[in-house]
């Protein structure tokens, strides 16, 4: 009596299931919601947001500087003259307006 050397059907199902599960988990680890590609996207978005934050902080600092220069404690006459010209349309007596 000789025994067949073919693997049994149960072993074939076991290895096919193990391969399918490992392929699924590998795919999920790379492209899933918490995968490697999503992590790279989040890092790139965080860098872009940090750049926006730095730009906004610079804008805020410039506005705070202008506000301080026009405050009661420290009055910059050149800035006041510039603002009066821009906002109110004022002119000095020795200036000529060309339209």
Protein Blocks (a to p, Z undefined) as FASTA:
>chain_A
ZZdfbdcfklmmmmmmmmmmmmmmmmmmmmmmklmklmmmmmmmmmmmmmmmmmmmmmmm
mmmmmmmmmmmklccfklmmmmmmmmnopacfkbccdZZ
